Amino acid sequence: MNNDPIKLLLVEDDEDDFIVTRDLLSDVKGKTYIIEWVSRCDEAFNVIESKEYDIILLDYRLGKMTGISLMRQAIDSGCTMPFILLTDQDSQETDLEAMEAGASDYLVKGEFNTAMLERAIRYAIEQKTAEAQIRKMAFYDNLTKLPNRVLFRDNLKYALEQCNRYKRMAAVLFIDVDNFKRVNATFGQAVGDELLQGISELLIRSVRLSDAVSRNVKGDEKEAVARFGEDEFMILLTEIDEAKGAEKVAERILEGFNTPILLGGREVFVRASIGIAICPTDGTDGDTMH
């Protein structure tokens, strides 16, 4: 861990416990903690959704809701921040429940000191960072930083499940770059790689500019666009109102290809072919839709 301040959210309904936790962290040498305290579950969930923290500490008992329930709800909504559960009682059952729900650690109030709390926080952040690196290697294309084929299929499966359950529409755009191998052969692989990076940025912009037409998976343009093969890209659009929404995105992409891409001081024009599949019109499962 570096020496940057650690942004920490403490969800705790007892002010005395907040003060104890704050004071313990203030004693950590060589590290600054920026602590935000929230005492209610409903407020905590809204804060977790709207802000980024390095770590979240949750009290086990939060009125009608438990910290574990709040943690599960946050993780199901896409939260990737590490959690540490704080509880009044040392219970193996609660410990196992917390770990299964996704907690990085479990601490019993009154039984940990500054060093133990600092160590738990440090290990939780380091573990989550390592997991993120592994995920990046497994699910993202190293060149374009876009989701790869594996992650795209996972996103597509989830989107189609939502479409089938709630009777919504979704679209998959398949983009094939024309004559890419000729560019590689003429200018070399380095220029070809630069071209693929430029195309990925073009596709991301096209999806972002089309938000008024359709929303993409998880509301993240970079998650909606994937590199599927050497010169093949896929775009997943969710909750579209009609097929024309996907067509407008495709038109915007093709318009983008009318502008040359600057590669090593050269202006290079490329063309692309786009296919569109609509759920449920053209299929309702992943194998049919791509």
Secondary structure, 3 states (H helix, E strand, C coil): CCCCCEEEEEECCCHHHHHHHHHHHHCCCCCCEEEEEECCHHHHHHHHHHCCCCEEEEECEECCEEHHHHHHHHHHCCCCCCEEEEECCCCHHHHHHHHHHCCCEEEECCCCCHHHHHHHHHHHHHHHHHHHHHHHHHHECCCCCCECHHHHHHHHHHHHHHHHHHCCEEEEEEEEECCHHHHHHHHCHHHHHHHHHHHHHHHHHHHHHCCCCCEEHHHCHHHHEEECCCCEEEEEEEEECCHHHHHHHHHHHHHHCCCCEEECCEEECCCEEEEEEEECCCCCCHHHHC
